[in-house]
């Protein structure tokens, strides 16, 4: 996903950023100390900083690519990652809002609309838009999202609130992102890493189960962030695949 960059300086910059991202996110999980409830070894600042690095990488792509469908792809991916960072800030309560969960879900949701737009625009412009493949992949992932929401979030709840219900359309939106990414990857196999967007769905369902149903196990916070961060990185760095064409 780095090899698609012909300019060695740009490739080196993006490679350096992904190394910094990995050190911040995964390095802190290895060397950090457990917090009070043993949900995280990585401190909050390294998690947020890892998202900031991905935002820098995404907007670097916008600066480096100025023409063609790859430029449009880079822009929507950067907008999506930026909304992801805003969602992180809401969830970390660093942006003041009475219901930080709804704020985070709203920001992430807008981000995923940007991601879906990027996937569809690129697929349409490159001739990777076979309807049967695109819509079949979408339906399959929507069904997976529905089943996982029911099993992880809705069914285990002792008492169900509006947030349990709100989690369904949000989960389906994340599933749609994975569905369109899968449809693209089936037709252009170099985009297979984009299917890693499914990790975002897994991360969200674990987060929802923890917030709404009290799910907890040692390291749950790090698992949520590892799956979320990896999904975001794969999406941001897919621009290199788009450039290799």
N, C-alpha and C positions, 0 to 999 in steps of 0.2 A: 504493500500500500504506500510505501515510500518510493519505490522504484519508478513509479510513473512520472516523477518529477525529473525533467531533463536538466534543469539548472542545478549544478552541484551545490551552490551556496544555499538555494532555497531548500534543497533536499537535506542538507546538513542542518539547517535551522529547524526544520520540522522534526528531524530525527532527534535533535537535542531536546526539543520540547516534549516529545513523547517519553524520553528517558527521565526528564524532570518530573513529568506526570506520574510515571511508574514509581519513582522513588518516593514522591510525596504520598501517594495513595497506598501502595503495597509495602514500601519500605517502612512506613510508620506503623503498619499492622504487625510487622515482624519485630521491630525494636521498641515499640511503644509499650506503655504500661496499661493494665486494665483500668477502666474507669470504675466508678462505685458499684454499678450493677453488672459489671463484666459483660457489657454489650459491645464495647469498643476497646481496642488497643490504640487505634489511631485517634489522635486529638482532632477536635473540630477544625482547627485552623489548617491542618494539612489536607483535610477532605475538601474544604472550600477552596483552598489554594490549587488543588488538583483540577477542579472545575474551571478556575480562572485560567490555568495553563491551556486547557482545551479551547476556551474562548479565544485566547491569543492565537492558538494554532488555526482555528477556524477563520478568524479574520485575516490572518496571514495569507491563507488561501485566497481570500477575496482580493487582497492587495496584489498577489502574484499572478492571478488569472483574470485578465481583463476582457476577453472576447469569447464569443461562442456559448454553446450550451453548458460548458464546464463552468463558465463564469456565473451563469444563473444558478447552477447547482451549488457552487461555492457560497453564493449569497444566502440562499435559503437554508443551507446547512449551518452557516454562521448565525443566522437569526434564530434557528432552532436551538443551538447550543447556548446562545445568550439567554434565551428564555429558560433553559435548563438551569443556568447559574442563578437566575432570579428565583426560580423554584427552590433551589438549594437554600438561598438566603431566607426565604419565607419559612421553610421547614426548620431551619436552625434558629428561628425567631430573631434574626438579625434585621429583618424588616418588620417594623411594628404593625401588627394586625391582630384583631381580636381572635379570629379563627385562622391561625397560620396554616392549618392543613388545607382548607379550601383555597387559600392564597397560593399555596404550593401546587395544588392540583390544577388550578387555573393556569398558572405559568407553564407548568409542564405540558398541559393540554395544548396550549397555543404553540409551544415548541414542536410538538408532534405534528400539528397541522403543517408547520413549515417543513418538517422532514418529509411528510407524505407528498407535499407539493414538489419538493426537490426530486423525489424518486419518480413521480409520475411525469414531470416535465422532461427529465433526462430519458426515461424509457420511451416517451412519445417521439422525442427528437432523434433517437438512435434506432428506431424501428424495433424496440424490444417491448412492444405493447400488445402482444397476442391476447385477445380478450379471454379466451378459455383459460389460459395459464394465469393471467392477472387475477381474474375474479374467483377462480377455483382456489388459488392460494389465499385470497382474502377470506373467503367463506370458511376454509379450514381453520385459519387462525382466529377468526371471530368465535367459532365454536369452541376452540381450545380456551380462549379467554373467558368465555361464558362458563365453561365447566370449572376452570380454575377459580374464578370469582366465587362460584357457588360453594366449592369444596373448602376453599381457604378462608374466605371472608364471611359469606352469608350463613352457611350451614352451622359452623361452630359457635356462632354468636348466641349468648344467653338472652340478650336483649338487643333488638335491632333498631338502629336509629336512621336518620336521614343520610348520615354519612355512609352507612352500609349500602344504601341504595345508590347514592351518588358515586360510589366506587365502581358500580357496574359500567355506566357509559365511559368512565375514565379507563377502566380496564379494556373495554372494547376498542377505544381509540388507540391504546398502546398495541393491542393485538392487530389493529388495522395497519399500523406502522410496520410491524413485522410481516404482515401479509403482503403488503406492497413491496417490501424489501425482498421477500422470498420470490414473488413473481418476477422481479427484476433479476434476481440471482439465477433463477432457472434458465432465463433466456440469455444471460450474460454471466457465465460461471465465475468470472473474475470478481464479481460482486458477492460471492458466497459469504465472505465475512460479515456482510450486512445482516445476514440472518441472526447474527449476534444481538440484534435489536430485541430478540426474544428475552435476553437477560434483563432488559428494562422492565418487561412485564413481570418476570419472576421477582425482581427487586421490589416492584410496587406492591405485589400481592403480599410479600413478606412484611413490608412496611405497614400495609393496611391491617394485616392480621395482628401485628403488634400494637398498633394504635387503637384498633376497635375491639379486639378480642383478647388482648393481653398476652399474645404469643411471645414467649421469651425463651431463649437458650443462649448459652455462653457464646459470645461472638456474633450475635444476630446483627448488630449494627454494622460490623465489618463485612459480613456477608452481603448485606443490603448495599453497602457502598461499593464493594468489589464488583458485584454484578452490574450495578448501575453505571459505575465509572467505566467499566470495560465496554459496555454497550455504547456509551457516549463516544468513547475513543474510536471504536470501529466505525461509527457513523461519520465522525469528523474526518478521519483519515481515508475514508472511501473516495475523497476527491482525487487522490492519487490514481485510483483505478479509473475514474472518469477521464482523467487526462491521458491515460495510456490507451483509452478508446477501444 
